[in-house]
Amino acid sequence: MPSGLGHLTYLALGKETTWGTAVAPTVFVPVLSVSPEEEADDPKDEALYGVPAIFTVFQGLERSTLEWAFHLRPQPLCHVLRALCGPPTSTQPDPTNHPTVWRHTFKWPRQSGFAPNCWGNPYTLEVYRDIQDQAYRYPGCCVSKLSLSISADDKVWRGETSWIGKGWPTNVTKGSPTYPSVHPWLLTGTTVTVNASGYGELSDLTLALDEKLEGATTIEGVRTITEILPSERVEAVLSGTSLLRSSAEYDAFRQRAERTYEVQAVGQQISGSYNHTLKITMPRVRYTSYPVPVPGAERLTAEWEAAVLYSQADGAAVIFEITTDVPESELS
């Protein structure tokens, strides 16, 4: 019997070939938290019935959103990026001696949508909560927001993501989770360079991507949304806290100078000299705020923000490169 215990929750992903056609999940994600929400967009009967309150509510649209947080592990992150950016460009650095090693490159933002009515590559998300003996399967889900962060306090790379679903979930038989054995990327394996020089002044760093997606409905006689498309230009924001050992980045802000950020996290060994590695390259970063307050006698810090701009030369604003053992066939 269910006991309402949060630790029994699972989240699983399955990549769809047709938007909104639910599939069985293939990837189980060790989540930190998950918040699915169904919304009933029901119209009210505004007619006058001689009473001072709403008399009738009709059955209308059914909408779903899901938000979840997770530690960054190679396989779940690859699938989240596939949903966000589309299938990666995949290569094998040394297929003869290390055939299990793959390098996947994702470029954000994507240049075209999955389908005319669906921008992101859709996934079925399956959520089990310990409130009954069945799981809930949400079809046609697209990533609307993704943030990746690391801090000296938390010490483990963390992701937070928001999804829009096509409609309400269906109940299915609870699955048997199998989780990845690879550890998440950690602070101890993370380095940052700015303009190709090591930058050791950061105590935290967050990259936030917003697809500006909106679920809309056209007149098609259905209760679900009929398209998930961008409502405006996408946006990427890089933010962090710097322990001020020099004024170089503050000066770059004042001079309106663009910077190139590269963040690399090296994790467990895959094979030989190859490790699970996450590399994030942002060729054009421009600070939008860089306050340097003096609150007292303590260490001076700057909590800054920057816009991540599109690089025509690179065909992207953000380039993700993941070296892992997840094969190309899983992400195609």
C-alpha positions as YAML, in Angstrom:
chain: A
units: angstrom
residues:
- id: 1
  name: MET
  ca: [0.00, 0.00, 0.00]
- id: 2
  name: PRO
  ca: [1.25, 3.54, -0.78]
- id: 3
  name: SER
  ca: [2.53, 5.49, 2.22]
- id: 4
  name: GLY
  ca: [3.05, 8.92, 0.66]
- id: 5
  name: LEU
  ca: [6.84, 8.80, 0.94]
- id: 6
  name: GLY
  ca: [8.84, 11.15, -1.28]
- id: 7
  name: HIS
  ca: [11.95, 8.97, -1.48]
- id: 8
  name: LEU
  ca: [10.02, 6.38, -3.53]
- id: 9
  name: THR
  ca: [9.38, 8.87, -6.34]
- id: 10
  name: TYR
  ca: [10.91, 8.29, -9.77]
- id: 11
  name: LEU
  ca: [11.11, 10.27, -13.02]
- id: 12
  name: ALA
  ca: [11.77, 8.56, -16.34]
- id: 13
  name: LEU
  ca: [12.18, 9.80, -19.94]
- id: 14
  name: GLY
  ca: [11.29, 8.31, -23.29]
- id: 15
  name: LYS
  ca: [12.05, 10.01, -26.61]
- id: 16
  name: GLU
  ca: [9.07, 10.36, -28.93]
- id: 17
  name: THR
  ca: [9.06, 10.06, -32.71]
- id: 18
  name: THR
  ca: [5.65, 11.73, -33.05]
- id: 19
  name: TRP
  ca: [4.75, 14.66, -30.83]
- id: 20
  name: GLY
  ca: [2.20, 13.63, -28.23]
- id: 21
  name: THR
  ca: [2.31, 9.88, -28.89]
- id: 22
  name: ALA
  ca: [3.40, 8.50, -25.53]
- id: 23
  name: VAL
  ca: [6.22, 5.95, -25.35]
- id: 24
  name: ALA
  ca: [7.62, 3.77, -22.59]
- id: 25
  name: PRO
  ca: [10.54, 5.41, -20.75]
- id: 26
  name: THR
  ca: [14.10, 4.22, -21.28]
- id: 27
  name: VAL
  ca: [16.07, 6.58, -19.00]
- id: 28
  name: PHE
  ca: [15.50, 6.91, -15.26]
- id: 29
  name: VAL
  ca: [16.75, 10.15, -13.71]
- id: 30
  name: PRO
  ca: [17.88, 10.35, -10.07]
- id: 31
  name: VAL
  ca: [15.96, 13.56, -9.29]
- id: 32
  name: LEU
  ca: [16.36, 15.89, -6.34]
- id: 33
  name: SER
  ca: [12.76, 17.05, -6.65]
- id: 34
  name: VAL
  ca: [9.93, 16.92, -9.18]
- id: 35
  name: SER
  ca: [6.81, 19.10, -9.41]
- id: 36
  name: PRO
  ca: [4.25, 17.97, -12.00]
- id: 37
  name: GLU
  ca: [1.13, 20.08, -12.30]
- id: 38
  name: GLU
  ca: [-2.09, 19.60, -14.26]
- id: 39
  name: GLU
  ca: [-4.22, 22.63, -15.00]
- id: 40
  name: ALA
  ca: [-7.90, 22.55, -15.95]
- id: 41
  name: ASP
  ca: [-8.49, 25.55, -18.23]
- id: 42
  name: ASP
  ca: [-12.28, 25.34, -17.95]
- id: 43
  name: PRO
  ca: [-14.56, 28.12, -19.28]
- id: 44
  name: LYS
  ca: [-17.29, 29.49, -17.05]
- id: 45
  name: ASP
  ca: [-20.91, 29.93, -18.01]
- id: 46
  name: GLU
  ca: [-21.38, 33.71, -17.83]
- id: 47
  name: ALA
  ca: [-25.13, 33.57, -18.47]
- id: 48
  name: LEU
  ca: [-27.58, 35.09, -15.98]
- id: 49
  name: TYR
  ca: [-29.51, 32.49, -13.99]
- id: 50
  name: GLY
  ca: [-30.95, 34.64, -11.23]
- id: 51
  name: VAL
  ca: [-28.24, 33.71, -8.76]
- id: 52
  name: PRO
  ca: [-25.24, 35.83, -7.63]
- id: 53
  name: ALA
  ca: [-22.58, 33.19, -8.32]
- id: 54
  name: ILE
  ca: [-21.19, 31.20, -11.24]
- id: 55
  name: PHE
  ca: [-23.76, 28.53, -12.06]
- id: 56
  name: THR
  ca: [-21.89, 26.21, -14.45]
- id: 57
  name: VAL
  ca: [-18.31, 25.42, -15.48]
- id: 58
  name: PHE
  ca: [-17.73, 23.59, -18.76]
- id: 59
  name: GLN
  ca: [-14.98, 21.09, -19.47]
- id: 60
  name: GLY
  ca: [-12.20, 22.88, -21.34]
- id: 61
  name: LEU
  ca: [-8.49, 22.49, -22.06]
- id: 62
  name: GLU
  ca: [-6.12, 20.23, -20.19]
- id: 63
  name: ARG
  ca: [-2.56, 21.51, -19.67]
- id: 64
  name: SER
  ca: [0.49, 20.07, -17.92]
- id: 65
  name: THR
  ca: [3.80, 21.48, -16.73]
- id: 66
  name: LEU
  ca: [6.65, 19.71, -14.97]
- id: 67
  name: GLU
  ca: [9.64, 21.12, -13.12]
- id: 68
  name: TRP
  ca: [12.45, 18.99, -11.75]
- id: 69
  name: ALA
  ca: [15.91, 19.33, -10.31]
- id: 70
  name: PHE
  ca: [18.76, 16.84, -10.67]
- id: 71
  name: HIS
  ca: [22.49, 16.44, -10.25]
- id: 72
  name: LEU
  ca: [24.26, 16.53, -13.60]
- id: 73
  name: ARG
  ca: [25.08, 13.02, -14.79]
- id: 74
  name: PRO
  ca: [26.07, 12.29, -18.40]
- id: 75
  name: GLN
  ca: [23.10, 10.21, -19.57]
- id: 76
  name: PRO
  ca: [20.23, 12.33, -18.18]
- id: 77
  name: LEU
  ca: [21.94, 15.56, -19.25]
- id: 78
  name: CYS
  ca: [22.47, 14.23, -22.78]
- id: 79
  name: HIS
  ca: [18.75, 13.57, -23.10]
- id: 80
  name: VAL
  ca: [17.75, 16.95, -21.66]
- id: 81
  name: LEU
  ca: [20.10, 18.65, -24.13]
- id: 82
  name: ARG
  ca: [18.73, 16.51, -26.97]
- id: 83
  name: ALA
  ca: [15.23, 17.70, -26.08]
- id: 84
  name: LEU
  ca: [16.49, 21.28, -25.96]
- id: 85
  name: CYS
  ca: [18.90, 21.40, -28.92]
- id: 86
  name: GLY
  ca: [17.99, 18.39, -31.05]
- id: 87
  name: PRO
  ca: [20.18, 15.32, -31.68]
- id: 88
  name: PRO
  ca: [23.91, 16.03, -31.27]
- id: 89
  name: THR
  ca: [26.80, 15.76, -33.66]
- id: 90
  name: SER
  ca: [28.53, 12.62, -32.39]
- id: 91
  name: THR
  ca: [32.07, 11.32, -32.93]
- id: 92
  name: GLN
  ca: [34.37, 8.72, -31.41]
- id: 93
  name: PRO
  ca: [37.81, 10.07, -30.45]
- id: 94
  name: ASP
  ca: [39.46, 6.64, -30.70]
- id: 95
  name: PRO
  ca: [37.01, 3.97, -31.94]
- id: 96
  name: THR
  ca: [39.72, 1.32, -32.30]
- id: 97
  name: ASN
  ca: [41.27, 1.42, -28.83]
- id: 98
  name: HIS
  ca: [38.36, 2.92, -26.90]
- id: 99
  name: PRO
  ca: [35.15, 1.95, -28.71]
- id: 100
  name: THR
  ca: [32.89, 2.86, -25.76]
- id: 101
  name: VAL
  ca: [33.93, 6.53, -25.74]
- id: 102
  name: TRP
  ca: [31.67, 9.03, -27.52]
- id: 103
  name: ARG
  ca: [31.79, 12.81, -27.82]
- id: 104
  name: HIS
  ca: [28.46, 14.57, -28.35]
- id: 105
  name: THR
  ca: [28.22, 18.23, -29.36]
- id: 106
  name: PHE
  ca: [25.00, 20.18, -28.82]
- id: 107
  name: LYS
  ca: [24.56, 23.74, -30.08]
- id: 108
  name: TRP
  ca: [22.07, 26.15, -28.53]
- id: 109
  name: PRO
  ca: [19.82, 27.67, -29.69]
- id: 110
  name: ARG
  ca: [18.47, 25.24, -32.25]
- id: 111
  name: GLN
  ca: [17.92, 26.61, -35.74]
- id: 112
  name: SER
  ca: [14.66, 24.83, -36.53]
- id: 113
  name: GLY
  ca: [11.89, 23.00, -34.72]
- id: 114
  name: PHE
  ca: [11.15, 19.30, -34.44]
- id: 115
  name: ALA
  ca: [7.84, 19.78, -36.28]
- id: 116
  name: PRO
  ca: [5.73, 22.73, -37.50]
- id: 117
  name: ASN
  ca: [3.69, 22.61, -34.28]
- id: 118
  name: CYS
  ca: [6.41, 21.43, -31.86]
- id: 119
  name: TRP
  ca: [9.69, 23.30, -31.36]
- id: 120
  name: GLY
  ca: [11.69, 20.98, -29.09]
- id: 121
  name: ASN
  ca: [12.37, 17.28, -29.50]
- id: 122
  name: PRO
  ca: [9.46, 15.82, -27.52]
- id: 123
  name: TYR
  ca: [9.74, 13.32, -24.69]
- id: 124
  name: THR
  ca: [7.28, 11.31, -22.66]
- id: 125
  name: LEU
  ca: [7.88, 11.96, -18.96]
- id: 126
  name: GLU
  ca: [6.77, 9.32, -16.48]
- id: 127
  name: VAL
  ca: [6.41, 10.22, -12.82]
- id: 128
  name: TYR
  ca: [5.69, 7.89, -9.94]
- id: 129
  name: ARG
  ca: [4.65, 9.31, -6.60]
- id: 130
  name: ASP
  ca: [3.92, 7.09, -3.62]
- id: 131
  name: ILE
  ca: [0.21, 7.95, -3.49]
- id: 132
  name: GLN
  ca: [-1.11, 5.01, -5.51]
- id: 133
  name: ASP
  ca: [0.27, 1.91, -7.21]
- id: 134
  name: GLN
  ca: [0.38, 3.50, -10.67]
- id: 135
  name: ALA
  ca: [2.65, 6.01, -12.40]
- id: 136
  name: TYR
  ca: [1.60, 9.02, -14.47]
- id: 137
  name: ARG
  ca: [2.77, 9.27, -18.08]
- id: 138
  name: TYR
  ca: [2.89, 12.80, -19.57]
- id: 139
  name: PRO
  ca: [3.05, 12.85, -23.40]
- id: 140
  name: GLY
  ca: [4.51, 15.46, -25.75]
- id: 141
  name: CYS
  ca: [6.78, 17.27, -23.28]
- id: 142
  name: CYS
  ca: [9.24, 19.97, -24.43]
- id: 143
  name: VAL
  ca: [11.96, 21.76, -22.44]
- id: 144
  name: SER
  ca: [11.06, 25.39, -21.89]
- id: 145
  name: LYS
  ca: [13.83, 26.33, -19.43]
- id: 146
  name: LEU
  ca: [17.12, 24.85, -18.27]
- id: 147
  name: SER
  ca: [19.64, 26.14, -15.74]
- id: 148
  name: LEU
  ca: [22.99, 24.55, -14.85]
- id: 149
  name: SER
  ca: [24.91, 25.64, -11.78]
- id: 150
  name: ILE
  ca: [27.89, 24.90, -9.59]
- id: 151
  name: SER
  ca: [28.92, 26.50, -6.33]
- id: 152
  name: ALA
  ca: [31.63, 26.16, -3.71]
- id: 153
  name: ASP
  ca: [28.91, 25.53, -1.12]
- id: 154
  name: ASP
  ca: [26.96, 22.75, -2.90]
- id: 155
  name: LYS
  ca: [30.02, 21.20, -4.59]
- id: 156
  name: VAL
  ca: [27.90, 19.15, -7.04]
- id: 157
  name: TRP
  ca: [26.72, 20.31, -10.47]
- id: 158
  name: ARG
  ca: [22.97, 20.87, -10.41]
- id: 159
  name: GLY
  ca: [20.36, 21.22, -13.11]
- id: 160
  name: GLU
  ca: [16.86, 22.66, -12.92]
- id: 161
  name: THR
  ca: [14.48, 22.31, -15.84]
- id: 162
  name: SER
  ca: [10.90, 23.22, -16.79]
- id: 163
  name: TRP
  ca: [8.80, 21.32, -19.34]
- id: 164
  name: ILE
  ca: [5.48, 21.91, -21.08]
- id: 165
  name: GLY
  ca: [3.34, 18.84, -21.79]
- id: 166
  name: LYS
  ca: [0.72, 18.38, -24.49]
- id: 167
  name: GLY
  ca: [-2.05, 17.33, -22.14]
- id: 168
  name: TRP
  ca: [-2.90, 15.51, -18.95]
- id: 169
  name: PRO
  ca: [-1.13, 12.26, -18.10]
- id: 170
  name: THR
  ca: [-2.47, 8.73, -18.34]
- id: 171
  name: ASN
  ca: [-2.13, 6.18, -15.57]
- id: 172
  name: VAL
  ca: [0.24, 3.30, -16.30]
- id: 173
  name: THR
  ca: [1.71, 0.40, -14.39]
- id: 174
  name: LYS
  ca: [4.56, 1.50, -12.14]
- id: 175
  name: GLY
  ca: [7.96, 0.68, -13.60]
- id: 176
  name: SER
  ca: [11.11, -0.73, -12.02]
- id: 177
  name: PRO
  ca: [13.74, 2.03, -12.03]
- id: 178
  name: THR
  ca: [17.33, 1.31, -13.06]
- id: 179
  name: TYR
  ca: [19.61, 4.25, -12.39]
- id: 180
  name: PRO
  ca: [22.93, 5.26, -13.97]
- id: 181
  name: SER
  ca: [25.98, 4.24, -11.98]
- id: 182
  name: VAL
  ca: [28.10, 7.19, -13.13]
- id: 183
  name: HIS
  ca: [28.61, 9.89, -10.51]
- id: 184
  name: PRO
  ca: [27.59, 13.50, -11.19]
- id: 185
  name: TRP
  ca: [30.18, 16.11, -12.08]
- id: 186
  name: LEU
  ca: [31.69, 17.82, -9.04]
- id: 187
  name: LEU
  ca: [33.30, 21.08, -8.02]
- id: 188
  name: THR
  ca: [36.63, 19.30, -7.60]
- id: 189
  name: GLY
  ca: [36.84, 18.52, -11.33]
- id: 190
  name: THR
  ca: [35.64, 21.93, -12.56]
- id: 191
  name: THR
  ca: [37.73, 24.69, -14.11]
- id: 192
  name: VAL
  ca: [36.77, 27.99, -15.74]
- id: 193
  name: THR
  ca: [38.68, 30.04, -18.29]
- id: 194
  name: VAL
  ca: [37.90, 33.58, -19.42]
- id: 195
  name: ASN
  ca: [39.48, 34.63, -22.71]
- id: 196
  name: ALA
  ca: [41.55, 31.41, -22.61]
- id: 197
  name: SER
  ca: [43.09, 32.25, -19.20]
- id: 198
  name: GLY
  ca: [42.33, 30.38, -16.01]
- id: 199
  name: TYR
  ca: [39.83, 32.22, -13.81]
- id: 200
  name: GLY
  ca: [39.88, 31.17, -10.18]
- id: 201
  name: GLU
  ca: [37.84, 33.93, -8.57]
- id: 202
  name: LEU
  ca: [34.36, 32.36, -8.85]
- id: 203
  name: SER
  ca: [32.45, 30.97, -5.88]
- id: 204
  name: ASP
  ca: [29.35, 30.11, -7.92]
- id: 205
  name: LEU
  ca: [28.25, 30.10, -11.55]
- id: 206
  name: THR
  ca: [24.86, 29.62, -13.21]
- id: 207
  name: LEU
  ca: [23.88, 29.38, -16.86]
- id: 208
  name: ALA
  ca: [20.14, 29.88, -17.48]
- id: 209
  name: LEU
  ca: [18.55, 29.15, -20.87]
- id: 210
  name: ASP
  ca: [15.00, 30.20, -21.69]
- id: 211
  name: GLU
  ca: [13.33, 28.90, -24.85]
- id: 212
  name: LYS
  ca: [10.35, 31.27, -24.35]
- id: 213
  name: LEU
  ca: [8.02, 28.41, -25.25]
- id: 214
  name: GLU
  ca: [4.27, 28.72, -25.07]
- id: 215
  name: GLY
  ca: [1.59, 26.07, -25.34]
- id: 216
  name: ALA
  ca: [-1.26, 27.35, -27.51]
- id: 217
  name: THR
  ca: [-4.49, 25.95, -28.89]
- id: 218
  name: THR
  ca: [-6.10, 26.31, -32.29]
- id: 219
  name: ILE
  ca: [-9.64, 25.35, -33.26]
- id: 220
  name: GLU
  ca: [-9.26, 21.63, -33.77]
- id: 221
  name: GLY
  ca: [-11.92, 20.20, -31.48]
- id: 222
  name: VAL
  ca: [-9.49, 18.78, -28.93]
- id: 223
  name: ARG
  ca: [-8.88, 19.30, -25.22]
- id: 224
  name: THR
  ca: [-5.08, 19.41, -25.44]
- id: 225
  name: ILE
  ca: [-2.82, 22.20, -26.62]
- id: 226
  name: THR
  ca: [-2.11, 21.96, -30.35]
- id: 227
  name: GLU
  ca: [1.32, 23.59, -30.53]
- id: 228
  name: ILE
  ca: [4.37, 24.34, -28.40]
- id: 229
  name: LEU
  ca: [6.35, 27.12, -30.08]
- id: 230
  name: PRO
  ca: [8.54, 30.10, -29.07]
- id: 231
  name: SER
  ca: [6.61, 33.26, -28.31]
- id: 232
  name: GLU
  ca: [9.68, 35.51, -28.70]
- id: 233
  name: ARG
  ca: [13.48, 35.36, -28.98]
- id: 234
  name: VAL
  ca: [15.28, 32.89, -26.77]
- id: 235
  name: GLU
  ca: [17.50, 34.17, -23.95]
- id: 236
  name: ALA
  ca: [20.65, 32.99, -22.20]
- id: 237
  name: VAL
  ca: [21.96, 34.56, -19.00]
- id: 238
  name: LEU
  ca: [25.24, 33.77, -17.25]
- id: 239
  name: SER
  ca: [25.55, 34.85, -13.63]
- id: 240
  name: GLY
  ca: [28.01, 34.33, -10.84]
- id: 241
  name: THR
  ca: [29.74, 35.56, -7.73]
- id: 242
  name: SER
  ca: [33.38, 36.60, -8.01]
- id: 243
  name: LEU
  ca: [35.82, 37.02, -5.15]
- id: 244
  name: LEU
  ca: [37.60, 40.17, -6.23]
- id: 245
  name: ARG
  ca: [41.34, 39.60, -6.54]
- id: 246
  name: SER
  ca: [41.61, 41.98, -9.49]
- id: 247
  name: SER
  ca: [39.48, 44.49, -11.39]
- id: 248
  name: ALA
  ca: [39.88, 42.79, -14.80]
- id: 249
  name: GLU
  ca: [36.27, 41.63, -15.19]
- id: 250
  name: TYR
  ca: [34.87, 44.81, -13.62]
- id: 251
  name: ASP
  ca: [36.94, 46.77, -16.14]
- id: 252
  name: ALA
  ca: [35.58, 44.58, -18.96]
- id: 253
  name: PHE
  ca: [32.06, 45.48, -17.85]
- id: 254
  name: ARG
  ca: [32.84, 49.20, -17.80]
- id: 255
  name: GLN
  ca: [34.49, 48.97, -21.23]
- id: 256
  name: ARG
  ca: [31.55, 46.96, -22.69]
- id: 257
  name: ALA
  ca: [34.09, 44.32, -23.71]
- id: 258
  name: GLU
  ca: [32.93, 40.84, -24.69]
- id: 259
  name: ARG
  ca: [34.45, 37.81, -22.99]
- id: 260
  name: THR
  ca: [34.75, 34.14, -23.95]
- id: 261
  name: TYR
  ca: [33.85, 31.74, -21.15]
- id: 262
  name: GLU
  ca: [34.74, 28.05, -21.13]
- id: 263
  name: VAL
  ca: [33.68, 25.80, -18.28]
- id: 264
  name: GLN
  ca: [34.93, 22.22, -18.02]
- id: 265
  name: ALA
  ca: [33.99, 19.52, -15.53]
- id: 266
  name: VAL
  ca: [35.94, 16.24, -15.56]
- id: 267
  name: GLY
  ca: [34.40, 13.21, -13.87]
- id: 268
  name: GLN
  ca: [34.94, 9.47, -13.64]
- id: 269
  name: GLN
  ca: [37.06, 7.44, -16.01]
- id: 270
  name: ILE
  ca: [35.41, 5.86, -19.07]
- id: 271
  name: SER
  ca: [38.35, 4.10, -20.72]
- id: 272
  name: GLY
  ca: [42.08, 4.74, -20.76]
- id: 273
  name: SER
  ca: [42.74, 8.48, -20.57]
- id: 274
  name: TYR
  ca: [39.12, 9.38, -21.34]
- id: 275
  name: ASN
  ca: [36.84, 10.62, -18.57]
- id: 276
  name: HIS
  ca: [33.20, 11.65, -18.47]
- id: 277
  name: THR
  ca: [33.61, 15.33, -19.33]
- id: 278
  name: LEU
  ca: [31.26, 18.27, -19.67]
- id: 279
  name: LYS
  ca: [32.55, 21.31, -21.55]
- id: 280
  name: ILE
  ca: [30.43, 24.45, -21.98]
- id: 281
  name: THR
  ca: [31.71, 27.14, -24.34]
- id: 282
  name: MET
  ca: [30.18, 30.60, -24.59]
- id: 283
  name: PRO
  ca: [32.10, 32.52, -27.27]
- id: 284
  name: ARG
  ca: [30.40, 35.90, -26.64]
- id: 285
  name: VAL
  ca: [29.57, 36.97, -23.10]
- id: 286
  name: ARG
  ca: [28.84, 40.59, -22.25]
- id: 287
  name: TYR
  ca: [28.35, 41.72, -18.66]
- id: 288
  name: THR
  ca: [25.08, 43.57, -18.02]
- id: 289
  name: SER
  ca: [25.72, 44.31, -14.35]
- id: 290
  name: TYR
  ca: [28.83, 44.12, -12.19]
- id: 291
  name: PRO
  ca: [28.20, 45.78, -8.82]
- id: 292
  name: VAL
  ca: [31.13, 46.02, -6.40]
- id: 293
  name: PRO
  ca: [29.68, 47.01, -3.02]
- id: 294
  name: VAL
  ca: [31.64, 47.46, 0.21]
- id: 295
  name: PRO
  ca: [29.22, 46.19, 2.89]
- id: 296
  name: GLY
  ca: [31.82, 46.28, 5.65]
- id: 297
  name: ALA
  ca: [35.18, 44.82, 6.59]
- id: 298
  name: GLU
  ca: [34.55, 41.44, 4.94]
- id: 299
  name: ARG
  ca: [35.90, 40.12, 1.64]
- id: 300
  name: LEU
  ca: [34.75, 42.09, -1.43]
- id: 301
  name: THR
  ca: [32.59, 40.15, -3.87]
- id: 302
  name: ALA
  ca: [30.62, 40.95, -7.03]
- id: 303
  name: GLU
  ca: [27.34, 39.26, -7.89]
- id: 304
  name: TRP
  ca: [27.23, 39.86, -11.63]
- id: 305
  name: GLU
  ca: [25.07, 39.00, -14.63]
- id: 306
  name: ALA
  ca: [25.90, 38.75, -18.32]
- id: 307
  name: ALA
  ca: [24.09, 38.20, -21.59]
- id: 308
  name: VAL
  ca: [25.25, 35.23, -23.67]
- id: 309
  name: LEU
  ca: [25.17, 36.39, -27.27]
- id: 310
  name: TYR
  ca: [24.91, 34.44, -30.52]
- id: 311
  name: SER
  ca: [28.21, 33.77, -32.30]
- id: 312
  name: GLN
  ca: [27.83, 33.76, -36.06]
- id: 313
  name: ALA
  ca: [31.23, 32.12, -36.45]
- id: 314
  name: ASP
  ca: [30.27, 29.21, -34.16]
- id: 315
  name: GLY
  ca: [26.64, 28.97, -35.19]
- id: 316
  name: ALA
  ca: [25.57, 29.04, -31.53]
- id: 317
  name: ALA
  ca: [25.40, 31.06, -28.35]
- id: 318
  name: VAL
  ca: [26.30, 28.06, -26.17]
- id: 319
  name: ILE
  ca: [28.16, 24.91, -27.20]
- id: 320
  name: PHE
  ca: [27.89, 21.82, -25.01]
- id: 321
  name: GLU
  ca: [30.41, 19.04, -25.53]
- id: 322
  name: ILE
  ca: [29.94, 15.86, -23.53]
- id: 323
  name: THR
  ca: [32.44, 13.02, -23.57]
- id: 324
  name: THR
  ca: [30.78, 9.88, -22.22]
- id: 325
  name: ASP
  ca: [29.88, 6.27, -22.88]
- id: 326
  name: VAL
  ca: [26.32, 7.05, -24.06]
- id: 327
  name: PRO
  ca: [26.29, 5.81, -27.70]
- id: 328
  name: GLU
  ca: [25.18, 7.86, -30.68]
- id: 329
  name: SER
  ca: [22.28, 5.47, -31.32]
- id: 330
  name: GLU
  ca: [20.66, 6.43, -28.00]
- id: 331
  name: LEU
  ca: [20.59, 10.12, -28.91]
- id: 332
  name: SER
  ca: [19.80, 9.99, -32.63]
...
